[in-house]
């Protein structure tokens, strides 16, 4: 049964004005007895919800580096202290997409006292959220992460160091020891990703990349090179997943997310250490791990993609026509595309060309006829767009804000793949030429 929580309930910070170090607690027998009694109440079904889900024991490290970490990190929970194990999920790139899906994970796991969902936030986003939290206005129900419950960090190094401080070092040679890293940066930052996430990875960490475009081949190659520089094999983690978010979500201002439509998340495996392959092969444990991750996030329609390459092309069937036309037209909303006869016709042309490229690529990589994209995908994406309303694609927002646009991996890679496969795509190629012209004209690199 799903439990709803009142974010207005008194927080730990409001209920007490001081905290005890873990070493002090462990040294006092009477305090241990008190903790045991409270933990008994926590586990009891008759205990008040505010007790069961809000009791914390402060586990502050005495390391002199503690005061230098830029974070709003909270102490370990009682369960973490009792078992010595805490499930940790890092959200890297807490913008419109990262804050939404990271927030849903936090919401679903909030009652799990041995699970920490940590958010990497930069610049004014960190300054605002560490003081005011994250507020999401959502098509599937509003929610907020109060500042006093938000685990926010300026850097991934600080994220990793907080884990080492909390655990007093760990079994993975001092690594951040995260179970999952969810990276939701834009593909314009792909070159920075391997170095950015390196402090968070261990041989048991699973990485989920929520980005637009055909990014996996380049990302895995970058991660391999980084490992080779250290004289190591593999990519530095247990598995790499690609995620396709079919969602209308915008960040209105720091800490303010507007989710107006959609929300389906489709994920597949790009690399598996257990399968010893980086061409999309996987084992059952890879599938089960990501199903388990999103199982508590009930508002998120989740689907596992057995073939990630197919999943990427499926998402491109929306991205290329609708984000493409939006930017090519100087930045217009989706409703103007679907309601204009000429632009709607153009969208269908680009959809058909994208499906043709996708199927040629899938056939080249050994996919069966049953795995190819068809009319149902064409109809699905147009129906979705008909119901979106005045949605502003992220590329449109970047154009208007004069920020770097996702051109290489979102648009150009698809056209290059068409050239390699000998598939004609005149309408798509024209759109991409327009988009690249906008990028050059406004220097949006």
C-alpha positions as CSV (number, residue, x, y, z in Angstrom):
1,X,0.0,0.0,0.0
2,X,1.4,3.4,-1.0
3,X,1.7,5.8,1.9
4,X,1.3,9.5,1.4
5,X,3.4,11.8,3.6
6,X,2.8,15.3,4.8
7,X,5.8,17.4,4.0
8,X,4.7,19.9,6.7
9,X,5.2,17.5,9.5
10,X,8.0,18.5,12.0
11,X,11.4,17.6,10.7
12,X,14.3,16.2,12.7
13,X,15.9,19.6,12.6
14,X,12.8,21.2,14.1
15,X,12.3,18.6,16.8
16,X,15.8,18.8,18.2
17,X,18.4,21.5,18.6
18,X,21.5,19.3,18.9
19,X,22.9,16.0,17.6
20,X,25.2,13.5,19.1
21,X,28.2,11.9,17.3
22,X,28.1,8.2,16.6
23,X,31.1,7.6,18.8
24,X,29.4,9.3,21.8
25,X,26.2,7.2,21.3
26,X,28.1,4.0,21.1
27,X,30.0,4.8,24.2
28,X,27.0,5.2,26.4
29,X,25.1,2.1,27.3
30,X,22.0,3.9,28.4
31,X,21.8,5.7,25.1
32,X,22.1,2.4,23.3
33,X,19.1,1.1,25.3
34,X,17.1,4.2,24.3
35,X,18.0,3.7,20.7
36,X,16.9,0.1,20.8
37,X,13.6,1.0,22.2
38,X,13.0,3.7,19.6
39,X,14.0,1.3,16.8
40,X,11.6,-1.2,18.2
41,X,8.9,1.4,17.9
42,X,10.1,2.3,14.4
43,X,9.6,-1.3,13.3
44,X,6.2,-1.6,15.0
45,X,3.1,-1.2,12.9
46,X,1.4,0.6,15.8
47,X,4.1,3.3,15.9
48,X,3.0,6.7,14.5
49,X,4.1,7.3,11.0
50,X,6.1,10.4,12.0
51,X,8.2,8.2,14.3
52,X,8.5,5.2,11.9
53,X,9.8,7.4,9.0
54,X,11.5,10.3,10.7
55,X,13.8,8.9,13.4
56,X,17.5,9.6,12.7
57,X,20.8,9.0,14.5
58,X,23.5,11.5,13.8
59,X,26.7,9.9,12.5
60,X,29.0,12.8,12.1
61,X,32.6,12.1,11.2
62,X,35.4,13.7,13.1
63,X,37.4,14.1,9.9
64,X,38.7,17.7,9.4
65,X,37.5,17.6,5.8
66,X,33.9,17.4,6.9
67,X,33.5,21.1,7.2
68,X,34.8,21.7,3.6
69,X,32.3,19.5,1.8
70,X,29.8,21.7,-0.1
71,X,26.6,19.8,0.6
72,X,23.4,19.7,2.5
73,X,24.1,16.1,3.5
74,X,22.1,14.5,6.3
75,X,23.4,11.9,8.7
76,X,23.0,8.2,8.3
77,X,19.7,6.6,9.2
78,X,19.2,4.2,12.1
79,X,18.9,1.3,9.7
80,X,22.2,2.3,8.1
81,X,23.9,2.4,11.5
82,X,22.5,-0.9,12.5
83,X,23.4,-2.8,9.3
84,X,26.4,-0.9,8.1
85,X,24.9,-0.8,4.6
86,X,23.0,1.9,2.9
87,X,21.7,1.8,-0.7
88,X,22.9,5.0,-2.4
89,X,21.6,6.5,-5.6
90,X,23.3,9.5,-7.2
91,X,21.4,11.9,-9.5
92,X,23.9,13.7,-11.6
93,X,22.4,16.5,-13.6
94,X,19.3,17.7,-11.6
95,X,17.5,19.7,-14.2
96,X,14.1,19.2,-15.7
97,X,14.5,15.4,-16.3
98,X,17.0,14.5,-13.5
99,X,14.9,16.3,-10.8
100,X,11.7,14.7,-11.9
101,X,12.9,11.1,-12.1
102,X,15.3,11.5,-9.2
103,X,12.5,13.1,-7.2
104,X,10.2,10.1,-8.0
105,X,12.8,7.7,-6.8
106,X,13.2,9.8,-3.6
107,X,9.5,9.8,-3.1
108,X,9.1,6.1,-3.6
109,X,12.0,5.2,-1.3
110,X,11.4,7.8,1.3
111,X,10.1,5.2,3.7
112,X,13.2,3.1,3.2
113,X,15.4,4.3,6.0
114,X,18.5,2.6,4.5
115,X,18.2,4.3,1.1
116,X,19.8,7.7,0.2
117,X,19.0,9.5,-3.0
118,X,21.6,12.2,-3.5
119,X,21.4,15.1,-5.9
120,X,24.3,16.8,-7.8
121,X,23.4,20.5,-8.3
122,X,25.4,23.3,-9.7
123,X,25.6,27.1,-9.3
124,X,22.4,28.9,-8.5
125,X,20.5,25.6,-8.6
126,X,22.5,24.3,-5.6
127,X,22.2,27.7,-3.8
128,X,18.4,27.7,-4.1
129,X,17.7,24.0,-3.6
130,X,19.9,23.6,-0.5
131,X,17.8,26.4,1.2
132,X,14.4,25.8,-0.3
133,X,14.3,22.2,-1.6
134,X,12.9,21.0,-5.0
135,X,9.2,21.6,-6.0
136,X,7.7,19.6,-8.8
137,X,4.3,20.5,-10.3
138,X,3.4,17.2,-12.1
139,X,0.8,15.8,-14.4
140,X,1.0,12.7,-12.2
141,X,0.7,14.5,-8.9
142,X,2.7,17.3,-7.3
143,X,5.5,16.6,-4.8
144,X,8.3,18.4,-3.0
145,X,11.6,17.5,-1.5
146,X,12.0,19.8,1.6
147,X,15.4,21.4,2.0
148,X,15.9,19.6,5.3
149,X,15.5,16.2,3.6
150,X,17.3,17.0,0.4
151,X,20.8,15.5,0.0
152,X,22.4,18.2,-2.2
153,X,26.0,18.4,-3.3
154,X,27.9,20.9,-5.4
155,X,30.4,18.4,-6.9
156,X,30.5,14.6,-7.4
157,X,33.8,14.6,-5.4
158,X,31.8,16.0,-2.4
159,X,29.2,13.3,-3.0
160,X,31.7,10.5,-2.9
161,X,33.6,12.0,0.1
162,X,30.4,12.2,2.1
163,X,29.9,8.5,1.7
164,X,33.4,7.7,2.7
165,X,33.0,10.0,5.8
166,X,29.7,8.3,6.7
167,X,31.0,4.8,6.4
168,X,34.5,5.4,7.7
169,X,36.0,4.1,4.5
170,X,34.5,1.3,2.5
171,X,35.1,-2.1,1.0
172,X,35.7,-0.7,-2.5
173,X,39.0,0.9,-1.9
174,X,37.7,4.3,-0.8
175,X,35.3,4.8,-3.8
176,X,32.0,6.5,-3.3
177,X,30.3,3.1,-3.3
178,X,27.1,4.1,-5.0
179,X,24.6,1.4,-6.1
180,X,23.2,3.5,-8.9
181,X,24.3,6.7,-10.7
182,X,21.6,8.3,-12.8
183,X,23.1,10.8,-15.2
184,X,20.6,13.2,-16.7
185,X,22.9,15.8,-18.3
186,X,22.4,17.0,-21.9
187,X,24.4,15.4,-24.6
188,X,26.4,18.6,-25.1
189,X,28.2,17.6,-21.9
190,X,28.9,14.0,-23.0
191,X,32.7,14.5,-23.1
192,X,32.6,15.5,-19.4
193,X,30.6,12.6,-18.2
194,X,33.3,9.9,-17.6
195,X,35.4,12.3,-15.5
196,X,32.4,13.7,-13.7
197,X,31.0,10.3,-12.6
198,X,34.3,8.6,-11.9
199,X,34.3,9.4,-8.1
200,X,30.9,7.7,-7.8
201,X,31.7,4.4,-9.6
202,X,32.8,1.1,-8.2
203,X,32.9,-2.4,-9.9
204,X,29.3,-2.9,-8.5
205,X,27.8,0.4,-9.5
206,X,25.2,0.6,-12.2
207,X,25.0,3.7,-14.5
208,X,21.8,4.9,-16.1
209,X,22.3,7.6,-18.7
210,X,19.1,9.7,-19.5
211,X,20.2,11.6,-22.5
212,X,18.9,12.3,-26.0
213,X,20.4,10.9,-29.1
214,X,22.7,8.1,-30.2
215,X,25.3,8.5,-27.4
216,X,26.1,5.0,-26.1
217,X,28.9,4.1,-28.5
218,X,30.9,7.2,-27.8
219,X,30.3,7.2,-24.1
220,X,31.4,3.6,-23.6
221,X,34.5,4.3,-25.7
222,X,35.3,7.2,-23.5
223,X,34.8,5.2,-20.4
224,X,37.0,2.4,-21.7
225,X,39.8,4.8,-22.5
226,X,39.6,6.3,-19.0
227,X,40.0,2.8,-17.6
228,X,42.9,2.0,-19.9
229,X,44.8,5.0,-18.6
230,X,44.7,3.4,-15.2
231,X,45.7,0.0,-16.6
232,X,42.3,-1.5,-16.1
233,X,39.8,-3.3,-18.3
234,X,36.1,-2.7,-18.7
235,X,34.3,0.7,-18.2
236,X,34.6,1.0,-14.4
237,X,31.2,-0.1,-13.4
238,X,28.9,-3.1,-13.4
239,X,26.6,-2.1,-16.2
240,X,25.6,0.9,-18.4
241,X,22.0,1.6,-19.3
242,X,20.5,4.0,-21.7
243,X,17.2,5.7,-20.8
244,X,14.6,7.3,-23.1
245,X,12.3,9.6,-21.3
246,X,9.1,10.5,-23.2
247,X,8.2,13.4,-21.0
248,X,7.2,17.0,-21.2
249,X,9.2,18.6,-18.4
250,X,10.8,22.0,-18.0
251,X,12.8,23.7,-15.3
252,X,11.0,27.0,-14.8
253,X,13.6,28.4,-12.3
254,X,16.1,26.9,-9.8
255,X,14.3,24.2,-7.9
256,X,11.0,24.6,-9.8
257,X,10.1,21.8,-12.2
258,X,7.0,21.7,-14.4
259,X,5.9,18.3,-15.7
260,X,2.9,18.8,-18.0
261,X,2.6,15.6,-20.0
262,X,3.9,12.1,-20.5
263,X,6.6,10.6,-18.2
264,X,7.1,7.1,-19.7
265,X,10.7,5.9,-19.2
266,X,12.2,3.2,-21.4
267,X,15.6,1.7,-20.4
268,X,17.9,-0.8,-22.0
269,X,21.4,-2.2,-21.5
270,X,24.3,-0.7,-23.4
271,X,27.1,-2.6,-21.5
272,X,27.2,-5.4,-19.0
273,X,30.3,-6.6,-17.2
274,X,28.5,-9.9,-16.5
275,X,27.7,-10.3,-20.2
276,X,31.3,-9.2,-21.1
277,X,30.0,-7.2,-24.0
278,X,29.4,-3.6,-24.9
279,X,27.0,-4.2,-27.9
280,X,23.8,-4.3,-25.8
281,X,23.9,-7.9,-24.5
282,X,22.8,-8.4,-21.0
283,X,22.0,-11.0,-18.4
284,X,18.8,-11.5,-16.3
285,X,20.3,-9.7,-13.2
286,X,20.8,-6.6,-15.3
287,X,17.1,-6.4,-16.2
288,X,16.0,-7.3,-12.7
289,X,18.3,-4.6,-11.2
290,X,16.7,-1.7,-13.1
291,X,13.1,-3.1,-12.6
292,X,13.9,-3.1,-8.8
293,X,15.2,0.4,-9.0
294,X,12.0,1.9,-10.4
295,X,9.5,-0.4,-8.8
296,X,8.9,2.0,-5.9
297,X,8.5,5.0,-8.3
298,X,4.8,4.1,-9.0
299,X,3.9,7.3,-10.9
300,X,6.6,6.5,-13.5
301,X,5.4,4.3,-16.4
302,X,8.5,2.1,-16.8
303,X,9.4,-0.3,-19.5
304,X,12.6,-2.4,-20.0
305,X,13.8,-2.4,-23.6
306,X,15.5,-5.7,-24.6
307,X,17.2,-3.9,-27.4
308,X,18.6,-0.5,-26.5
309,X,19.4,0.4,-30.1
310,X,15.8,0.0,-31.0
311,X,14.8,2.1,-28.0
312,X,17.0,5.0,-29.0
313,X,15.5,5.0,-32.5
314,X,12.0,4.8,-31.1
315,X,12.7,8.0,-29.1
316,X,14.2,9.6,-32.2
317,X,11.0,9.1,-34.1
318,X,9.6,11.9,-31.8
319,X,12.8,13.9,-31.3
320,X,13.9,14.4,-34.9
321,X,10.6,15.7,-36.4
322,X,9.2,17.7,-33.4
323,X,12.4,19.1,-31.8
324,X,13.8,19.5,-35.3
325,X,10.9,21.4,-36.8
326,X,10.6,23.5,-33.6
327,X,14.2,24.7,-33.8
328,X,14.2,25.0,-37.6
329,X,11.2,27.3,-37.4
330,X,13.1,29.6,-34.9
331,X,11.6,28.0,-31.8
332,X,7.9,27.1,-31.9
333,X,5.8,24.9,-29.6
334,X,4.6,21.4,-30.5
335,X,0.9,22.4,-30.8
336,X,1.8,24.9,-33.6
337,X,3.5,22.0,-35.5
338,X,0.7,19.5,-35.3
339,X,-2.0,22.2,-36.0
340,X,-0.3,23.6,-39.1
341,X,-1.1,21.5,-42.2
342,X,2.2,22.1,-43.8
343,X,4.3,21.4,-40.7
344,X,2.2,18.4,-39.8
345,X,2.9,17.0,-43.3
346,X,6.6,17.7,-42.9
347,X,6.6,16.0,-39.5
348,X,5.2,12.8,-41.1
349,X,7.9,13.0,-43.8
350,X,10.6,13.2,-41.1
351,X,9.0,10.4,-39.1
352,X,8.9,8.1,-42.1
353,X,12.6,8.9,-42.9
354,X,13.6,8.3,-39.3
355,X,11.9,4.9,-39.2
356,X,13.6,4.0,-42.5
357,X,17.0,4.8,-41.1
358,X,16.2,3.0,-37.8
359,X,15.2,-0.2,-39.5
360,X,18.2,-0.2,-41.8
361,X,20.4,0.2,-38.7
362,X,18.6,-2.5,-36.8
363,X,18.8,-4.9,-39.7
364,X,22.6,-4.2,-40.0
365,X,23.0,-5.1,-36.3
366,X,21.2,-8.5,-36.7
367,X,17.7,-7.6,-35.6
368,X,14.7,-9.7,-36.7
369,X,11.8,-8.3,-38.6
370,X,9.7,-8.4,-35.5
371,X,12.0,-5.9,-33.9
372,X,11.7,-3.3,-36.6
373,X,9.7,-0.1,-36.1
374,X,6.4,0.2,-38.0
375,X,3.2,2.1,-38.4
376,X,2.3,1.7,-34.7
377,X,5.3,3.9,-33.8
378,X,4.4,6.5,-36.4
379,X,0.9,6.7,-35.0
380,X,2.1,6.6,-31.4
381,X,4.3,9.6,-31.8
382,X,1.8,11.7,-33.7
383,X,-1.0,10.9,-31.2
384,X,1.3,11.8,-28.4
385,X,2.1,15.1,-30.0
386,X,-1.5,15.9,-30.7
387,X,-2.2,15.8,-26.9
388,X,0.9,17.6,-25.7
389,X,-0.4,21.2,-26.1
390,X,2.1,24.1,-26.2
391,X,5.1,22.1,-25.1
392,X,8.5,23.7,-25.5
393,X,11.2,21.1,-26.4
394,X,14.5,21.5,-24.6
395,X,16.3,22.4,-27.9
396,X,13.8,25.2,-28.4
397,X,14.5,26.5,-24.9
398,X,18.2,26.4,-25.5
399,X,17.8,28.3,-28.8
400,X,15.8,31.0,-27.1
401,X,18.1,31.2,-24.1
402,X,21.2,31.1,-26.4
403,X,22.6,28.0,-24.7
404,X,24.5,25.1,-26.3
405,X,22.1,23.0,-28.3
406,X,22.1,19.2,-28.6
407,X,22.9,19.0,-32.2
408,X,25.7,16.4,-32.7
409,X,24.1,13.4,-30.9
410,X,20.5,14.3,-31.3
411,X,20.4,15.3,-35.0
412,X,23.7,15.0,-36.9
413,X,24.4,11.4,-35.8
414,X,21.2,10.2,-37.3
415,X,21.9,11.8,-40.7
416,X,25.5,10.4,-40.6
417,X,24.1,7.0,-39.9
418,X,21.7,7.4,-42.9
419,X,24.7,8.2,-45.1
420,X,26.6,5.1,-43.9
421,X,23.6,2.9,-44.6
422,X,22.6,4.5,-47.9
423,X,19.2,5.7,-46.8
424,X,17.9,8.9,-48.3
425,X,16.5,11.4,-45.8
426,X,16.1,14.7,-47.7
427,X,13.6,16.3,-45.3
428,X,15.5,15.3,-42.2
429,X,18.8,16.4,-43.7
430,X,17.3,19.8,-44.5
431,X,16.1,20.2,-41.0
432,X,19.5,19.4,-39.6
433,X,21.2,21.9,-41.9
434,X,18.8,24.6,-40.6
435,X,19.5,23.6,-37.0
436,X,23.3,23.7,-37.5
437,X,22.9,27.1,-39.1
438,X,21.1,28.4,-36.0
439,X,23.9,26.8,-33.9
440,X,26.7,28.5,-35.9
441,X,24.8,31.9,-36.2
442,X,24.3,32.1,-32.5
443,X,27.5,30.2,-31.4
444,X,25.5,27.7,-29.4
445,X,28.3,25.1,-29.0
